[in-house]
Amino acid sequence: MPVLRLDSRRYNIAMYHYDPNTALEELNDDATLPNPVHVRDMMLRKHLTPEQSLALNRLFAEYQKFFGETQKLGKEILKQLLG
């Protein structure tokens, strides 16, 4: 019986999300989460009650904070993987 082997090089090329370069490019393009500026714009366009606005602004402040921190951490990890 023949033994089936995967060509690891071909497999890795097809699995682009394991490439730090591509992942870093995607991170720079905000491919996963919407940019906080766009989220803020969406919030401003929605006609919210004062209570809804206050609640969303609190959530947005946390989103903005963690978005920036996560982006910095992700970039650092990917840069070290490239280096």
N, C-alpha and C positions, 0 to 999 in steps of 0.2 A: 504494500500500500504506500503510495507517495505521501510524504509529509508536506503539509501546506505551511508555508512561511510567509509572513507579511514582509514586504520590503519596507523596513523601518524608515528609510529616507523618504519614500513616497508617502507613507502614512503621516510622517511629521509635516510634510509640505501641505498635505490636505488639511491637517489640523492647525489652521492658521492661528487659532486662539491660544496656542501654546508658544507662539512666537512673541517675545517681549517687544520687538520693534512694532509689530502690528498692534499689540495690546496698548502700547504707549501712544501710538497714533490714534487709536480709537478713544483712549482716555482724553487725549487733547481735543478730540472732536465731540466730546460729551455724548458718546454713543449710547450710554446706558441710562443715565439720569438726565432729566431736563435741567438746563442751566437755571440757576436761581433767578436770573434776570427775566427769563421767559416765564417762570412760575409767577413772579411778581406781576408781570404784565397780564397774565391770565387772571390773577386775583383782582387787579384793578379794573378789568373789563367786565367782571361779573358784578352784578348789582347785589351786594350783600347787605344784610341788616348790620347795625352796629355791633351786635353780639357775635354774629358770624365773622365779621371782619376782625374783631379783637381775637377771637379764638384762632382763626387762620393765621393772623399775624404772629401769634405766639408759636404756632407750629412752624411757620415759615422761618422764623428766627433760628429755630433749632435745625431745620433743614439746611439753611444757608451755612450755618456753622459746621455741621457735619459734612456737608458737601465739600467744602474747602479742605477740611482736615483729611477726608478720605482721598481726595484727589492728590494731595501732597504725599500721603503715605503710599498710594499706588504708584505714583511717579518714582518715588525713591526705591521701592522694591524693583520696579522694572529697570531702572537705571543700573542698579547693582547686578541684576541678572545679565544685563548687556555687557557690563564691565568685566 
